[in-house]
């Protein structure tokens, strides 16, 4: 992806470009298939076969963009239906891997059962070599495919490197020069282990994202204690990230779901290392190799137009609220549940106006590159309803804690987020910080957006990973602050408000719709505010804002996030 920034000094442009890993760049001469094959993988298929299918899909899409699509869930077929794409042929998993092994005779031999904890390292070697990973048990003598002359024999080569620490050290030494970026994929550890430092393997490794790993030649790892000083795994991870092979701040694909302490401590990646120069691109999903390779990435000028913000004149006798659908930073959500929610919206908006309240959806900017067809679908669907708008997800360019980064990386991150806003055609970003960093965010980071030429005009903070009070130094009646920049630019910093569920167990985070409606109605008139909605507590569109919209007092008006920014600037205030 090439980031475009208007009216910025050349030095800042260079900083923005360094915010993207090499994997973000499209191939210089893209080739697109005119037809594709669909591969059907049964849920009961053995894990080594699923991994081989995804690896082969990545290799084939690397060779010819958009040539292979893998169907493993109902969501996969639904996207083909949405795009009216029909495969020229369908193959079973075994048929596909058999043919793939002939087309790509290089293979990596490994033993799934014995080497599961070091599968990330094995996949790294296979992706770097462009070789199919074949399990000795599933594909050995008498099996569907054999690996008679491996390009890399992981059974032999890693015999004395059988731990994640040693195996990752080995592949870093031998293969990192052939990789283009970093991914974290859990090989099957227990997410709720009693001993978080030594979790057991309790399930198979999921195949999600493996196709993209092979298409892009990503370096894959999963070091449970990689973020724990002074553990040797932390030393190794720091060496890898800071080796100079990839540009920083580094976007990490996949997901770091180690150390679950009422929330995954390191999912945002930023506070993982002392250098604080990583952020997450949550992306454990299928077919990114297909979607990212079948057409050019969308740009600021090539994407379809979103709905323009509503023109609402500020009225101090009204209360304005923007409802934001969260979790759009997670590409897997965008390809599954959020697609269902958006399709639901299209049906609801054909009904009376009260069934179609104005909504703003958080949307990963990386979708423009990882799945441009999907981004285009969202924009076209939003135009069909006329009531749906977009905002950058937390915290803009990456899921990260920007104020925890070093000064130089903060500048790169802010510039990259500004470019992302131009890419999506929006003026707001949801923003996450570690719970003790909000003073620094308010005083030092948010002003980076308060520049006269910045696309970002509004910052919408949320609690993460714990629901702790934010901005307790603000008076209760303060719902936003207009931050002034050195050059006269302005940005609005809003007070956070989350809605995670509707069971009424907590009137702040889990209120029933009628309670939320009453709370919003009781805000002082003239208030401009917002609500961030997440589905982790059972909330959905119908049982939350769908029920609430009919119960709001007449003076409460729902608006988009960009309209809320404009209204707050019109209302003014410190």
Secondary structure, 3 states (H helix, E strand, C coil): CCCCCCCCCHHHHHHHHHCCCHHHCCCCCCCECCCCEEEECCCCCCHHHHHHHHHHHHHHHHHCECCEEEECCHHHHHHHHHHCCCCCEEEEHHHHHHHHHHHCCCEEEECHHHHHHHHHHHHHHHHHHCCEEEEHHHHCCCCCCCCCCCCEEHHHHCCCCCCHHHHHHHHHHHHHHHCCCEEECCCCECCCCCCCCCCCECCCCCCCCHHHHHHHCCEEECCCCCCCCCCHHHHHHHHHHCCCCCCCCEEEEECCCCCECCCECCCCCCCCCCCCCEEEEECCCCCHHHHHHCCCCCCCCCCCCCCCCCCCCCCCCCEEEEEEECCCCCHHHHHCHHHHHHHHHHHHCCCCHHHCCCEEEEECCCHHHHCHHHHHHHHHHHHHHCCEEEEECCCCCCECCHHHCCHHHHHHHHHHHHHHHHHHCCCEEEEECCCCCHHHHHHHHHHHCCCCCCCCCEEEEECCCCCCCCCCCCCCCCCEEEEECCCCCEEEEECCCEECCCCCCCCCCCCCHHHHHHHHHHCCCCCEEEEEECCCCCCCCHHHHHHHHHHCCCCEEEECHHHHHHHHHHHCCC
